[in-house]
Amino acid sequence: MAVQTSGDAPDNGGAAAIPPAAVPPPFRPGLEGVPATQSAICSIDGNQGLLTYRGYPLEQLAQNSSFLETAYLLIWGELPTIFQLRDFEHDVQMHRRVSFRIRDMMKCFPASGHPMDALQASAASLGLFYSRRALYDPQYIIDAVVRLIAKIPTMVAAFQLIRKGQDPIQPREDLPYAANFLYMLTEREPDALAARIFDACLILHAEHSLNASTFSARVTASTLTDPYAVVASAVGTLAGPLHGGANEDVLDMLDEIGSVEGVDSWLDRAISQKQKIMGFGHREYRVKDPRAVILQGLAEELFQRFGHDSMYDVARRLEAVAADRLGPKGIYPNVDFYSGLVYRKLGIPRDLFTPIFAIARTAGWLAHWREQLGANRIYRPSQIYTGSVERAWVPLDQRPAAT
Ligand code: CMC
């Protein structure tokens, strides 16, 4: 008989002592406040409303940079030299086209389907066309980054035309990134101010630390799958109304409110019914989202140039009244509150707002893909089991009839 050597320790046949089980950390729904990675890409100060990409304040980037330069910064970690930027822009220009087979596949999608679903399927299909996987080959990484940044906008624009029964138009190599997207969407070369403001919108949406879609991208990346699957999984996550999908819902909400006079009573009713106000609130911010501040300014620039939008008056009144009612809880406008008004003024259909968010956020997802590969460990959190204790299987004829 084995001799128990100390206190309550189980008999393990003389092997080395089994370390006591670690006490699990407390359960935090939604992983609130739980660090799930280390990252050098983006910092957020949610009390002061400060956001930086690789240490550069967002305001400076939105004012001075271009989306492609910002994407380069996010993905490679430093602002590019003039030659690096020229090469990156050129490479992206050269890879904008998508295979006719992807366009044919998109023609089989139901026209009534949501463009985010079309984008997720098309992004995933890139993995079929570029199936070589060499995750630690620097050239493979460059090729994948260029392809995804170049082709995602083409696929969004292509589905827009296809669902209207038209053939997609080819990208224009002579147009910059944002202008080319608006051209592919509208079949018209855009006004220079509209293109600049759209480019700034892409910068504002390019990255935002470990939000749900980026977390999804990192989890997918951690399995060492291909970058097309990483982006496709992130697109699917971004689509939900609590995340990227909120920008579409904001305009539906403003439509429902209808007028400045209707705001106060609408908000009272919504709060009393515990309804979420779309475009408000953020896990990271206790003040107005700095991206909302910039987007509001961009919206005003557009209104000055192309005419006022009365929906903006409704939005501003809602922000003012909500500051009294929700502000004390730290709930203020987030990035989605004013972005829809900008896109509406640019003539972009409502259900393309979230795909546009995805075009921009592809830069952030790819930055996190690279960072994840650089110090990879597969994500495999634990859970707290709340189900039944062990039960014996019951044959079908002995189970109680359904009531
Ligand atoms: N309207 C009214 N109350 C809100 C809102 C809102 N928009 N957001 C949060 N609250 C309240 C919520 O009811 C809860 O109150 P209580 O403690 O009394 O139950 C408290 O604030 C905490 O809310 P939560 O839902 O637990 O907060 P969260 O950090 O889990 O969720 C959020 C963050 C963004 C999902 C949430 O604020 C929300 O649903 N907002 C509306 C949807 C939206 O605008 N989403 C876009 C987010 S920004 C861009 C992006 O990430 O894509």
Boltz pocket constraint, residues with backbone or C-beta under 6 A from the ligand:
constraints:
  - pocket:
      binder: B
      contacts: [[A, 30], [A, 211], [A, 238], [A, 241], [A, 242], [A, 243], [A, 244], [A, 245], [A, 246], [A, 274], [A, 275], [A, 276], [A, 277], [A, 278], [A, 279], [A, 280], [A, 281], [A, 282], [A, 283], [A, 326], [A, 329], [A, 331], [A, 334], [A, 335], [A, 336]]
      max_distance: 6.0
